[in-house]
């Protein structure tokens, strides 16, 4: 090699792969897969209590507002008792409005079924075409026989009710457990949240606490607004049906208010159900008036009532609303559909906070500079920047 020539670069050294390293990696991968499968299996087996915890969480968040309001004037324990007593009495009162008329009308239908069949038979006898069909297929006699047997079948309802007794008991057991879990969350949830936030990094704690507070406010506003909106729908329905002279105005108003809680499709389903009832009473005037009122009120609700009530809640895209409702209804039935919107709003808030955090920690660095990973603990020394030749490091905080 002559003077002034650049020495050749040394060839890279081939480091032999150790067999024990590959075996260790395979073992770690297998163990990880097994742990994931076990976790998925446990979640599947515990899906029912996990669902109870989810429902209890949303009930606790929804009732935290009334509890905090009552807590200004009384002890927190008494405020919790009053709030949950109202929560229990509401479905009992609604059941007292809906169930007796339904039971009474079903009984009257069974007892008056022979007369209804006789009226239908008289109508058939007055029509030549229907009379011919009746003679060929013996429809009238068969209806008369079934109508006479109908009152005797009412006693069979007791055996049917007894067969579903186990389902009712299990549902009551689930409801009681959900209420108890939510009571614990309302009573001690703030302390649990503060303790959990305190375990996070100091730079993350304020953002986590802010996200949780925003989720609580959004869920509380949505639930409270939905109840007010459903109440308005029920009251206006009762007034309209009373004016039209449609029977069962109060039970139908309760049905409309309940379905109005279901996003997107609930009000339409309720309007169709009430429209079917009006077909049998004062048709076609009542049906036409109700159809016009249902369309006008739904537009009014979508453009005026709902925006005014829900203006403090988190706005969620209609596609996300529909998807969340479908998922919630599939997982938890009607209750899941009711809680789908606040759950989607909570996810949206969490994702937005995470995105804001990512944007806040992003620093404009010179080309070729790799941003170091943050230290695992606050007391660790900061990592060194991997700077290319000729690039100066950015000034530290406080330096000019």
matplotlib code that plots the C-alpha trace (Angstrom):
import matplotlib.pyplot as plt

x = [0.0, 1.6, 1.7, -1.5, -3.9, -6.9, -6.8, -9.6, -12.6, -12.6, -15.1, -18.0, -17.5, -20.1, -21.4, -22.8, -26.3, -26.6, -29.1, -30.1, -31.1, -33.5, -35.0, -35.5, -37.3, -39.6, -40.4, -41.2, -43.5, -45.3, -45.8, -47.1, -49.6, -50.8, -51.2, -53.3, -55.5, -56.0, -56.9, -59.4, -61.0, -61.3, -62.9, -65.4, -66.2, -66.6, -68.5, -71.6, -70.1, -68.0, -71.2, -72.6, -69.6, -70.0, -73.7, -73.0, -70.3, -72.7, -75.4, -73.0, -71.8, -75.4, -76.4, -73.3, -74.8, -78.0, -76.1, -73.6, -76.5, -78.3, -75.0, -74.9, -77.9, -77.5, -75.0, -73.7, -75.1, -78.7, -78.2, -77.2, -80.2, -82.7, -81.2, -81.3, -84.8, -86.0, -84.2, -86.1, -89.5, -89.4, -89.8, -92.3, -94.4, -94.2, -95.1, -98.2, -99.2, -98.7, -99.4, -103.0, -104.5, -102.7, -103.9, -107.5, -107.6, -106.2, -108.8, -111.6, -110.4, -110.5, -113.9, -115.4, -113.7, -116.9, -118.8, -116.0, -116.0, -119.8, -119.5, -116.9, -119.2, -122.1, -119.8, -118.8, -122.4, -123.1, -120.4, -120.9, -117.2, -116.3, -119.4, -118.2, -114.8, -116.3, -118.4, -115.3, -112.9, -115.3, -113.4, -116.4, -117.0, -113.3, -113.0, -116.1, -114.6, -111.2, -113.0, -115.0, -111.8, -109.8, -111.1, -110.2, -106.6, -106.1, -105.4, -102.5, -100.8, -99.9, -97.9, -96.1, -95.3, -94.0, -91.7, -90.0, -89.8, -86.2, -85.4, -87.2, -85.3, -81.9, -82.8, -83.7, -80.5, -78.5, -80.3, -79.7, -76.0, -75.7, -77.4, -75.1, -72.0, -73.1, -73.7, -70.2, -68.9, -70.9, -69.8, -66.1, -65.5, -63.8, -61.2, -60.5, -60.0, -57.7, -55.6, -55.4, -54.4, -51.8, -50.0, -49.4, -46.4, -46.6, -46.6, -49.5, -51.7, -53.3, -54.3, -55.7, -57.7, -59.0, -60.1, -61.9, -63.7, -64.8, -66.1, -68.1, -69.6, -70.4, -72.1, -74.0, -75.2, -76.2, -78.2, -79.9, -80.6, -82.0, -84.3, -85.6, -86.1, -87.9, -90.2, -91.1, -91.9, -94.1, -96.0, -96.7, -97.8, -100.2, -101.7, -102.1, -103.6, -106.0, -107.2, -107.7, -109.7, -107.3, -107.5, -104.5, -103.0, -100.9, -99.4, -98.7, -97.1, -94.8, -93.9, -93.1, -90.9, -89.0, -88.4, -87.3, -84.3, -83.0, -80.9, -81.8, -84.5, -86.4, -88.8, -89.7, -90.4, -92.6, -94.5, -95.2, -96.5, -98.9, -100.0, -101.0, -103.2, -104.9, -105.8, -108.4, -109.8, -111.2, -109.6, -108.5, -108.7, -106.7, -104.1, -103.6, -103.4, -101.0, -98.7, -98.5, -97.8, -95.1, -93.2, -93.5, -92.4, -89.5, -88.2, -88.7, -86.9, -84.0, -83.5, -84.6, -85.1, -82.2, -79.6, -80.7, -80.7, -77.5, -75.4, -73.2, -72.6, -69.9, -70.9, -70.5, -70.7, -73.9, -71.9, -70.2, -73.7, -75.2, -72.2, -72.2, -75.9, -75.6, -72.7, -74.4, -77.7, -75.9, -73.9, -76.4, -79.8, -81.9, -79.8, -76.7, -78.4, -79.3, -75.7, -74.1, -73.9, -72.2, -69.8, -68.9, -68.5, -66.2, -64.0, -64.0, -62.8, -60.1, -58.8, -58.9, -56.9, -54.4, -54.0, -53.6, -50.9, -49.1, -49.2, -47.9, -44.9, -43.9, -40.8, -39.5, -36.0, -33.3, -33.2, -31.5, -32.1, -33.8, -36.1, -35.0, -37.3, -38.5, -36.9, -38.7, -38.6, -38.5, -35.2, -33.4, -30.9, -32.2, -31.1, -28.6, -29.6, -28.2, -26.9, -25.2, -21.9, -22.2, -25.7, -25.9, -28.3, -31.3, -31.0, -32.2, -35.1, -34.2, -31.2, -31.1]
y = [0.0, 3.3, 6.5, 8.6, 5.7, 5.2, 1.9, -0.4, -0.7, -3.8, -6.5, -6.9, -9.7, -12.5, -13.1, -16.7, -17.0, -18.8, -21.7, -21.0, -17.4, -18.7, -21.2, -18.6, -16.3, -19.2, -20.0, -16.4, -16.2, -19.4, -18.2, -14.8, -16.5, -18.8, -15.9, -14.0, -17.0, -17.5, -13.8, -14.0, -17.1, -15.5, -12.4, -14.7, -16.6, -13.4, -11.5, -11.3, -9.6, -7.5, -6.3, -5.6, -3.5, -1.5, -0.9, 0.0, 2.5, 4.4, 4.4, 5.8, 8.5, 9.4, 9.7, 11.4, 14.8, 14.5, 13.1, 16.0, 18.4, 16.9, 16.6, 20.4, 20.4, 17.0, 14.3, 12.3, 9.0, 10.4, 12.0, 8.6, 7.0, 9.5, 9.3, 5.5, 5.5, 7.6, 5.4, 2.3, 4.1, 5.3, 1.9, 0.8, 3.9, 3.3, -0.3, 0.7, 2.9, 0.4, -3.1, -2.8, -1.5, -4.2, -6.9, -5.6, -5.4, -8.8, -10.2, -8.3, -9.5, -13.1, -12.8, -10.9, -13.0, -14.9, -11.7, -10.3, -13.5, -13.3, -9.7, -10.9, -13.8, -11.3, -9.2, -12.3, -13.3, -9.9, -10.3, -12.8, -13.5, -13.9, -16.1, -18.4, -18.6, -19.4, -22.2, -23.7, -23.5, -23.5, -20.4, -19.1, -22.3, -22.8, -19.2, -19.8, -22.9, -21.2, -18.2, -20.3, -22.1, -18.8, -18.0, -21.5, -20.9, -18.0, -20.4, -21.8, -18.4, -19.3, -22.3, -20.1, -17.5, -20.1, -21.4, -18.0, -17.5, -18.5, -15.9, -13.2, -14.1, -14.1, -10.7, -9.3, -10.7, -9.0, -5.7, -5.7, -6.5, -3.7, -1.2, -2.2, -1.9, 1.5, 2.6, 1.7, 3.6, 6.7, 6.6, 5.9, 6.3, 9.7, 8.4, 5.4, 7.7, 10.1, 7.1, 5.7, 9.1, 9.5, 6.3, 7.8, 9.9, 13.5, 14.9, 12.5, 12.9, 16.3, 15.1, 11.8, 13.6, 16.1, 13.3, 11.4, 14.6, 15.4, 11.8, 12.1, 15.5, 14.2, 11.0, 12.9, 15.5, 12.9, 10.8, 13.8, 15.3, 12.0, 11.7, 15.2, 14.6, 11.3, 13.1, 15.8, 13.1, 11.2, 14.2, 15.5, 12.1, 11.8, 15.2, 14.4, 10.9, 12.4, 15.0, 12.3, 10.2, 7.2, 4.8, 3.9, 7.3, 7.0, 3.6, 4.6, 7.8, 5.7, 3.4, 6.5, 8.0, 4.7, 4.2, 7.8, 6.9, 4.6, 6.7, 7.1, 4.5, 4.6, 7.4, 5.9, 2.5, 4.1, 6.2, 3.1, 1.2, 4.1, 4.4, 0.7, 1.4, 4.3, 2.1, 0.4, 3.6, 6.5, 5.3, 7.1, 10.5, 9.6, 7.7, 10.6, 13.2, 11.0, 10.4, 14.1, 14.9, 12.2, 13.5, 17.1, 16.3, 14.2, 17.0, 19.4, 17.1, 16.6, 20.3, 22.1, 20.0, 17.7, 20.3, 22.5, 19.7, 18.0, 21.1, 20.5, 16.9, 15.6, 15.6, 12.2, 11.4, 9.7, 6.8, 6.2, 6.5, 3.8, 1.5, 1.9, 1.3, -1.9, -3.2, -2.2, -3.8, -7.0, -7.3, -6.0, -5.8, -2.7, -1.5, -1.7, 0.4, 3.0, 3.2, 3.1, 6.8, 7.8, 4.9, 6.1, 9.6, 8.4, 6.6, 9.8, 11.9, 9.4, 9.3, 13.1, 13.5, 10.9, 12.7, 16.0, 14.5, 13.1, 16.5, 18.3, 16.0, 16.1, 18.4, 19.7, 18.3, 18.8, 16.3, 13.0, 13.5, 10.6, 11.7, 9.7, 7.6, 9.2, 7.9, 5.1, 6.9, 10.7, 10.3, 8.7, 11.0, 12.0, 10.0, 11.5, 12.7, 10.7, 13.7, 13.4, 15.2, 19.0, 19.3, 21.2, 20.0, 22.1, 24.6, 23.4, 25.0, 28.5, 28.9, 31.5]
z = [0.0, -1.0, 1.0, 0.8, -0.1, 2.0, 3.9, 2.9, 5.2, 7.3, 6.3, 8.7, 11.2, 10.9, 14.4, 14.6, 15.8, 19.0, 19.0, 22.5, 21.6, 18.8, 21.2, 23.8, 21.3, 20.2, 23.8, 24.6, 21.6, 22.5, 26.1, 24.9, 22.5, 25.3, 27.7, 25.1, 24.5, 28.2, 28.6, 25.7, 27.2, 30.7, 29.1, 27.3, 30.5, 32.5, 29.8, 31.9, 35.0, 32.7, 31.0, 34.5, 35.3, 32.1, 32.8, 36.4, 35.3, 33.0, 35.6, 38.2, 35.8, 34.9, 38.5, 39.7, 38.6, 40.6, 43.6, 43.5, 43.3, 46.3, 48.1, 48.4, 50.7, 52.5, 53.3, 50.4, 51.7, 51.9, 48.4, 46.9, 48.6, 47.2, 43.7, 43.5, 45.1, 42.2, 39.7, 41.1, 41.3, 37.7, 36.0, 38.7, 37.9, 34.2, 34.6, 36.6, 33.7, 30.9, 32.4, 33.8, 30.5, 28.5, 30.8, 30.8, 27.1, 26.6, 28.9, 27.2, 23.8, 25.0, 26.5, 23.5, 20.8, 20.0, 19.4, 17.2, 15.2, 14.8, 13.5, 11.0, 10.0, 9.4, 7.2, 5.2, 4.7, 3.2, 0.6, -2.3, -2.9, 0.8, 1.3, -1.4, 0.1, 3.5, 2.1, 0.4, 3.3, 6.3, 7.7, 9.8, 11.7, 12.4, 13.8, 16.0, 17.4, 18.2, 19.7, 22.1, 23.2, 23.7, 27.2, 28.4, 27.3, 29.6, 32.4, 30.4, 30.8, 34.4, 33.2, 30.6, 33.3, 35.6, 32.9, 32.5, 36.3, 36.3, 33.7, 35.7, 38.9, 37.1, 35.6, 39.0, 40.4, 37.6, 38.1, 41.9, 41.4, 38.8, 41.1, 44.0, 41.9, 40.7, 44.3, 45.2, 42.2, 43.0, 46.7, 46.2, 42.4, 42.8, 45.2, 42.9, 40.0, 41.9, 43.1, 39.5, 38.0, 40.7, 39.6, 36.1, 35.1, 36.4, 32.9, 31.9, 35.0, 34.2, 30.7, 32.0, 34.7, 32.1, 29.8, 32.5, 33.6, 30.0, 29.6, 32.8, 31.7, 28.2, 29.5, 32.2, 29.7, 27.1, 29.6, 31.2, 27.8, 26.4, 29.4, 28.9, 25.1, 25.8, 28.3, 25.8, 23.2, 25.6, 26.8, 23.3, 22.2, 25.1, 24.2, 20.5, 21.1, 23.7, 21.3, 18.6, 21.0, 20.6, 23.6, 25.7, 25.3, 28.5, 27.8, 24.2, 25.4, 27.7, 24.7, 22.6, 25.3, 25.8, 22.1, 21.8, 23.9, 21.2, 18.8, 15.1, 14.7, 18.0, 17.2, 13.8, 15.3, 18.0, 15.4, 13.3, 16.4, 17.4, 13.8, 13.8, 16.9, 15.2, 12.3, 14.5, 16.0, 14.0, 10.7, 8.5, 10.2, 13.3, 11.2, 8.8, 11.5, 13.5, 10.5, 9.8, 13.4, 13.7, 10.6, 11.8, 15.3, 14.3, 12.1, 15.0, 17.4, 15.1, 14.2, 17.4, 20.5, 20.3, 19.3, 22.2, 24.7, 23.6, 22.7, 25.7, 24.9, 22.6, 18.9, 17.4, 13.7, 12.5, 11.1, 14.5, 16.1, 13.9, 14.3, 18.1, 18.3, 16.2, 18.3, 21.6, 20.6, 19.6, 22.8, 25.4, 23.7, 24.2, 27.1, 24.9, 22.3, 24.9, 26.2, 22.8, 22.2, 25.5, 25.1, 21.6, 22.9, 25.6, 23.1, 20.9, 23.9, 24.8, 21.2, 20.9, 24.1, 22.9, 19.5, 21.2, 23.4, 20.4, 18.7, 21.8, 22.3, 18.6, 18.2, 14.9, 14.7, 12.0, 9.2, 10.2, 13.9, 15.7, 18.6, 21.7, 23.7, 26.9, 30.1, 31.9, 35.2, 35.9, 37.8, 34.8, 32.9, 29.4, 26.4, 24.1, 20.6, 17.7, 15.8, 12.4, 11.8, 11.6, 13.2, 16.5, 19.2, 19.9, 22.8, 26.2, 27.9, 29.2, 26.9, 24.1]

ax = plt.figure().add_subplot(projection="3d")
ax.plot(x, y, z, "-o")
ax.set_aspect("equal")
plt.show()
